């Protein structure tokens, strides 16, 4: 690797393009531009220009969505650039400044600080902070690491929330059966790190690249460089946004507004949702689903939507997107109408790869709608779902057009409201594969996550057009498993194909919180575990309770023998399972207010306790608890056989107590409490002085997502 060097920095605060730059000895340039009082951007521009000249993630508030063909990376549109102050080698605002240093034979270096407190937020490593590996195109950025710092973010990461000491990869993978404590990478490409400094300040760094990234947050040691952490970007660009804040909330809000905000879904999506892949995979699938609807009503379980797995399109083990197997589903319109009559909206699984014997494959190959080999121009054909197939290229208009037309004809016109974008990690192995890039070709290693984003957008926009044509306004919603920053503008997401175990129940809580700290707010987990064994009654009940107050609550599974996780699968806990689901519906007005705040104010729905209580150092300790909005502390039980549980209730102003949600019994704040945990109840606590609106169904009715507020509980 070769360190980049410069003779000197030039500071020019009146320049329309940047506030400071260093001309590098290799002909490139390092640029700094301030975008707000608390946000700046540091870009390493190679001599021949950016390798990734466009971005699809940056969408500042008020600018609308990114063009389909991308936003020019150089663009500063949408930013109210502040006046900056210059003091020697320092340039910046009243809240964020950078000290710049370089000289003959010396490496370039930047050190970021808060002028109001004089505290250092982040500083480049003194020795060779920026490295370029010409053999592979890899670029590396290294900064000083302190042992007491806390690191969060990077999307759907596993294990304890504090990522200090780990080495993690941003690269979407189909990670079915992943280890919930140490597995990596999972499904998202999310190069955003949230840091709490030794002095309690917060700083976010977002590396805007679609190339795979490896973040070393304390694994690597080198005698010549002191303690450091680094990011390696595989043949992409180093284009880093730096965000300062005095709380985690300040930083996360800036980041989410930088990438376009959060979509507010329709209210029905907050209700409990069920899938039954085993039923849809069965030879008599329509008959089995018909009986399933009857059983839901007989058992009076509140279910707001049913998520079709891909079984409606399967023939044997193979899946054929946008086709119906009419042997299994002789009359899709009638079964879908029965779901609607039972009060359930419908969501259908979609996959972006067509098997080579798909009815539309030859047509799309002729139209060159697939990802292709650069040399031959032929579709890339690789293993996919027990066959061989080709991925659609969502940077080609003919692929987007076909997708949206088929979505309308085969999904929306069949009475299904929503497309669920799945298996969209684009883990294409062919080295010469490329994306058309709307006329500017992009190698696949720089565009893998882009296809998940554009696939999700294509689904979102097609549904929007269809809904508007139908005069409907309440169905604008979609789901995606994979993607980079930007997917939250359109979709809900989740932690993917988890495995049934007590360990997964415990560590998935952190993965959901990690996604929230990363700017993905509408998240959840497959309740009961997607993969692996059938959960036993206790594990199943505790899992339902733990997920009952997540933003997404979907019971999704794929078990041996076509067994599905269902609310009544274990008679001995069926009533308690139903009670946990009913608790969600009772708290629906409060939950909806959390969703509205997420969209309006760019704040997470679920949060680690330190988000709400950043001055309480105890909240930084790893735990199983989380906050739902401002006023509910959720304490799931995640240990087998547990009948007591320790809960730390954060310090409240003036020593005010916390109250048990169910009994209103007071508990001192700022203390650890050993509480009894009944098998049939989720422990919940509320700060005194809070008011929680709750809903109730009409007498004799099953709870629904739109039940009116029945009362406001005062604590």
Secondary structure, DSSP 4 states (H G I P E B T S, - for coil): -EE-BEEEEEE-TT-SS-SEEEEETTS-EEEEEEEETTEEEEEEE-TT--SS-EESS---TTS-SPPTT-EETT--TT--PPP-EEETTEEE-SS-EEEEE--TT-B-EEEEEETTTTEEEEEB-SS--EEEETTTTEEEEEEE--TT-EEEESSS--S-S--TT-EEEE-----TT--TTT----SB---EEEEE-TTS-EEEEEE--SS-EEEESS----TTT-SEEEEEETTS-EEEEEEEESSHHHHHHHHHHHTT------GGGGS-EEE-HHHHHSTTHHHHHHHHHHHHHHHT----EEEE-GGGGEETTEE-TT---TTT-TTHHHHHHHHHHTT-EEEEEEESEEETTSTTHHHHHHTT-B-EETTT-PBP-EEETTEEEEEB-TTSHHHHHHHHHHIIIIIGGGT--EEEEES-------TTEEE-GGGS-EEGGGTHHHHHHHHHHHHHHHHHHHHHHTT--S----EES-B-TTGGGT-B----S-B-SHHHHHHHHHHHHHHHHTT--S-EEETT-SBSSPPPHHHHHHHHHHHTTSSEEEE----GGG----TTSSGGGHHHHHHHHHHHHHTHHHHHHHHHHHHHH---SEE-HHHH-TT-GGGGS--SEEEETTTEEEE---STT-SEEEEEE---GGGPPEEETTT--EE-TTEEEEEE--TT--EEEEETT-EEEEE-PPTTPPP-TTPPEEEEEE-
